[in-house]
């Protein structure tokens, strides 16, 4: 069969023709005060979310934060001990209700792709099309495989395909029934970086074509920023922050959220006269009471590094190391009187060298200030 072979970033990407995947009927997802625990161990604690039809939402967090358990609850693999889950206005999960996965019109993609090894790629894609006639099922299999560029390997078995091709096969299987909701658990984490970026971008394009409401679990903040309309950051089974990507950069809810999305230099000190003293000078602490313990985060990219002092507020430092990052350098700096290193990202390459004396100042918009809590550790 003929396929469209598109040129992407200098590489041949054998995907199907964009815009040819039929749209599904997007569905609103409502999660209300959902709890779940394994034995005595709580995994999800009082999560409430509303996801709009067609929205792509990332559940983000470290391992064990509850994001995968929440996805399993949405899929119908687990049942909440408290709270309800609705697809549109239909209750599909609650303490006394559990609609099975096959009756929820959801598509599932797993981290390990979960392809059946004893079935061909075409048979894998056909597996969820039991409600269709044989003729219609064959048409949907062909359509899905063509869109992901795998029509030519439909008779092959999963072990004969590369990791990237297996991921595409898993995507074809999930989208063939035209689900109202797509649930994806770390779908790109098993791929090498070069393949992952390309597969992720193409997958996102297909999801947009499908218009299915999509919920993606990931531990990678960069991935969440790339693909999500909205990010839900979780910790300890709870939602820490829920919002658009920009809000996590401009106004993180707490230090945990800030650390997740930023490379910071962190300093700590008491608030005196609405300011806290740091090795880089005094920083304003709006909203914190006198005597409170403040945690100050200065983005590495927010440090201005100059060969000469630009003014009285500049702080001297010595360059300890220079690491090339491609579009700039990462400087490790020693500041007099401060035991820990300070890091700065520069937009220039080879401008600074080891043992050079430089002068530091701070972009004030690159500073975030939080009150220290017992759970914060620098």
C-alpha positions in Angstrom: 0.0 0.0 0.0 1.1 3.6 -0.7 2.0 5.8 2.3 2.7 9.4 2.7 6.3 9.8 3.9 6.8 13.3 5.4 10.1 15.1 5.8 10.3 16.2 9.5 13.5 17.9 10.8 15.6 16.2 8.2 14.3 12.7 9.0 11.8 10.5 7.2 8.8 10.1 9.4 6.5 7.4 8.0 3.2 8.6 9.4 -0.1 8.8 7.6 -1.7 11.8 6.0 -2.6 14.5 8.7 -6.3 15.3 9.0 -7.6 11.9 8.0 -8.5 10.5 11.4 -12.2 10.6 12.1 -13.3 12.6 15.1 -15.0 11.0 18.1 -17.7 12.5 20.3 -15.7 14.3 23.0 -16.9 13.7 26.6 -16.7 15.8 29.7 -15.1 14.0 32.7 -16.1 14.9 36.2 -14.2 13.6 39.3 -15.8 14.5 42.6 -14.0 14.0 46.0 -12.5 10.6 44.9 -10.5 8.5 47.4 -8.8 5.2 46.9 -6.4 3.1 49.0 -4.5 -0.1 48.8 -5.1 -1.9 52.1 -4.3 0.7 54.7 -2.2 2.8 52.3 -4.1 5.8 50.8 -3.3 6.4 47.1 -5.8 9.1 46.0 -7.1 11.5 48.6 -10.1 13.7 47.9 -9.4 14.5 44.2 -11.9 16.7 42.4 -11.5 17.7 38.7 -13.6 18.7 35.8 -12.2 18.1 32.3 -13.9 19.7 29.4 -14.8 17.8 26.2 -11.8 17.6 23.9 -9.3 18.9 26.5 -5.9 17.3 26.8 -4.9 17.1 30.5 -1.6 15.8 32.0 -1.6 14.2 35.4 2.0 15.1 36.6 4.0 14.0 39.6 6.7 11.8 41.0 6.3 8.0 41.3 3.7 7.1 44.0 1.9 10.4 43.9 -1.4 8.8 42.8 -1.6 9.8 39.2 -1.6 6.2 37.8 -4.1 5.1 40.4 -6.4 8.0 39.3 -6.0 6.9 35.7 -6.9 3.3 36.7 -10.0 4.6 38.5 -11.0 6.5 35.3 -10.4 3.4 33.2 -12.5 1.2 35.5 -9.7 -1.1 36.5 -10.0 0.2 40.1 -13.1 1.3 42.1 -13.1 4.4 44.3 -13.7 3.9 48.0 -15.3 7.3 48.2 -16.5 9.9 45.6 -17.8 9.5 42.0 -16.6 9.7 38.5 -18.9 10.7 35.6 -18.5 10.6 31.9 -20.8 13.4 30.7 -23.7 13.0 33.2 -23.4 9.2 33.5 -21.9 7.9 36.8 -19.4 5.2 35.9 -17.6 4.8 39.2 -18.5 5.2 42.9 -18.6 3.1 46.1 -21.6 1.1 44.8 -21.1 1.6 41.0 -18.5 0.2 38.7 -19.1 0.3 34.9 -16.5 -2.0 33.3 -13.8 -0.5 31.0 -15.3 -2.0 27.8 -18.6 -0.2 28.5 -17.1 3.3 29.1 -16.0 4.1 25.5 -12.4 4.8 26.6 -9.2 4.1 24.8 -6.2 2.8 26.9 -2.5 3.2 26.2 0.0 1.8 28.6 3.7 2.4 29.3 4.7 -1.0 27.9 2.3 -0.7 25.0 0.6 -4.0 26.2 0.4 -5.5 22.7 -0.6 -9.1 22.5 2.5 -11.0 21.4 0.6 -13.9 19.8 -1.5 -11.6 17.6 -0.4 -9.7 14.5 -0.4 -5.9 14.5 -3.7 -5.9 12.5 -5.2 -8.4 14.9 -4.1 -6.3 17.9 -5.8 -3.2 16.4 -8.9 -5.3 15.6 -9.2 -6.7 19.1 -11.5 -3.9 20.5 -13.8 -3.7 17.5 -16.1 -6.6 18.5 -19.3 -4.6 18.0 -18.6 -4.1 14.3 -19.2 -6.4 11.4 -16.1 -8.2 10.1 -16.2 -5.9 7.0 -16.5 -2.7 9.0 -13.9 -3.8 11.5 -11.4 -4.5 8.6 -12.0 -1.0 7.3 -11.4 0.6 10.7 -8.2 -1.4 11.2 -6.9 -0.3 7.8 -7.9 3.3 8.5 -6.1 3.3 11.9 -2.9 1.6 10.6 -2.8 3.9 7.6 -3.0 7.0 9.8 -0.1 5.9 12.0 1.9 4.7 9.0 1.9 0.9 9.8 -0.3 -0.5 7.1 2.7 -2.2 5.6 3.4 -4.2 8.8 -0.1 -5.3 9.6 0.8 -8.9 9.2 3.9 -8.7 11.4 4.0 -9.5 15.1 4.9 -7.0 17.9 8.4 -8.4 18.5 9.3 -7.6 14.9 8.8 -3.9 15.3 10.9 -1.2 16.9 9.8 0.5 20.1 8.6 3.5 18.2 6.5 1.4 15.8 5.1 -0.6 18.7 4.0 2.7 20.3 2.3 3.6 17.0 0.6 0.2 16.9 -0.7 0.7 20.5 -2.0 4.1 19.4 -3.8 2.6 16.4 -5.4 0.0 18.7 -6.6 2.6 21.2 -8.0 5.0 18.6 -9.7 2.4 16.2 -12.9 2.3 18.2 -13.1 6.1 18.2 -13.2 6.4 22.0 -14.8 9.4 23.7 -11.9 9.5 26.2 -8.3 8.5 25.7 -6.3 7.4 28.8 -2.5 7.2 28.4 -0.1 6.0 31.1 3.5 7.2 30.4 3.0 6.4 26.7 6.4 7.8 25.6 8.7 6.9 28.5 9.9 3.7 26.9 11.3 5.4 23.8 14.7 6.9 23.3 14.8 10.7 23.3 15.1 11.1 19.5 12.2 8.8 18.8 10.2 10.1 21.7 10.0 13.7 20.5 8.9 12.7 17.0 6.4 10.1 18.1 4.9 12.4 20.8 4.4 15.3 18.3 2.7 13.0 15.8 0.5 11.4 18.5 -0.5 14.9 19.7 -1.6 15.8 16.1 -3.7 12.6 15.9 -5.3 13.4 19.3 -6.2 16.8 18.1 -7.8 15.3 15.0 -9.8 12.8 17.1 -11.0 15.5 19.5 -11.3 12.9 22.2 -10.9 14.1 25.8 -7.4 12.9 26.7 -5.8 12.3 30.0 -2.0 11.6 30.0 0.0 10.4 33.0 3.6 11.6 33.0 6.5 12.3 35.4 8.2 14.7 33.0 7.3 18.4 33.3 8.8 19.2 29.9 6.5 16.6 28.3 3.5 18.1 30.2 4.3 21.5 28.9 4.6 20.3 25.3 1.3 18.4 25.1 -1.2 19.6 27.7 -4.0 22.1 27.5 -3.9 21.9 31.3 -1.6 20.3 33.9 -2.7 18.7 37.2 0.3 18.4 39.5 -0.1 15.7 42.2 1.7 14.9 45.4 0.7 12.4 48.1 -2.5 11.5 46.4 -3.7 15.1 46.3 -3.8 17.9 43.7 -1.2 20.5 44.4 -2.0 22.8 41.5 -4.3 22.7 38.5 -4.0 25.1 35.6 -2.5 26.1 32.3 1.2 25.7 31.8 2.0 29.4 32.2 0.5 29.5 35.7 3.1 26.9 36.9 5.9 29.2 35.6 4.5 32.6 36.7 2.7 31.6 39.9 3.5 28.1 41.3 1.2 27.2 44.2 4.1 26.3 46.5 7.7 25.5 46.6 7.1 21.9 45.5 5.3 23.1 42.3 8.1 25.6 41.7 10.8 23.0 42.1 9.0 20.8 39.6 9.2 23.3 36.8 12.3 25.4 37.5 16.0 25.0 38.1 16.5 27.2 41.2 19.2 28.6 43.4 17.5 28.4 46.8 18.3 30.6 49.8 16.7 30.7 53.2 16.5 33.4 55.9 14.3 35.3 58.3 12.1 38.2 57.1 13.3 41.5 58.5 11.7 44.7 57.4 9.8 42.9 54.6 13.1 41.6 53.1 15.3 38.6 53.4 19.1 38.7 53.1 20.6 36.3 50.6 24.2 35.9 49.2 22.9 37.8 46.1 21.5 40.7 48.1 18.3 41.7 49.8 15.1 40.3 48.3 11.6 41.7 49.0 9.2 39.2 50.7 5.7 40.6 50.0 3.0 38.9 52.0 5.3 37.3 54.6 5.2 38.4 58.2 8.1 39.8 60.2 10.3 37.0 61.5 8.9 34.3 59.2 11.3 31.9 57.6 11.5 32.7 53.9 12.6 30.4 51.0 13.8 32.4 48.0 14.2 30.8 44.6 16.2 32.5 41.9 16.0 30.9 38.5 19.4 30.0 37.0 18.4 31.9 33.9 17.5 34.9 36.0 21.0 35.6 37.1 22.8 38.3 35.2 26.5 37.6 34.9 28.9 40.4 33.8 32.7 40.7 33.6 32.6 44.0 35.4 30.5 45.4 38.3 27.4 47.1 36.8 26.6 48.9 40.1 26.7 48.8 43.8 24.1 46.0 44.0 26.3 43.5 42.0 27.8 40.5 43.9 31.3 39.2 43.1 31.7 35.5 42.4 34.4 33.2 41.0 33.7 30.8 38.1 34.3 27.2 39.3 33.2 25.4 36.1 31.7 26.0 32.7 29.4 23.4 31.1 28.4 23.7 27.5 24.6 23.3 26.9 24.4 24.0 23.2 22.6 27.3 23.2 24.5 28.6 26.2 26.6 27.7 29.2 25.9 26.6 32.7 28.2 28.3 35.2 29.0 27.0 38.6 29.9 29.9 40.8 31.4 30.4 44.2 30.1 33.5 46.1 32.3 34.7 49.0 30.8 33.8 52.4 28.4 31.2 51.0 29.3 27.5 51.2 27.0 26.2 48.5 27.6 26.7 44.7 25.4 29.1 42.8 24.4 28.3 39.2 23.7 30.6 36.3 22.6 29.8 32.7 23.9 32.2 30.1 22.8 32.8 26.6 26.4 33.1 25.4 28.9 30.3 24.8 32.6 30.5 25.9 32.1 34.0 27.3 33.4 33.0 30.7 36.2 30.7 31.9 37.2 28.9 35.1 38.7 31.1 37.9 37.4 34.2 36.3 35.9 36.8 38.6 32.4 37.9 37.6 29.6 40.0 39.0 26.1 38.9 39.6 22.8 40.6 39.8 19.2 39.3 39.7 16.3 39.8 37.4 13.6 40.5 40.0 10.9 38.8 37.8 13.0 35.6 38.1 12.6 35.5 41.9 9.9 33.5 43.8 9.5 33.8 47.5 7.7 31.2 49.8 7.3 30.8 53.5 9.1 27.8 54.7 7.0 24.9 55.9 8.1 21.8 57.8 7.9 19.7 54.6 10.3 22.0 52.7 13.9 20.9 52.4 16.5 22.8 50.6 
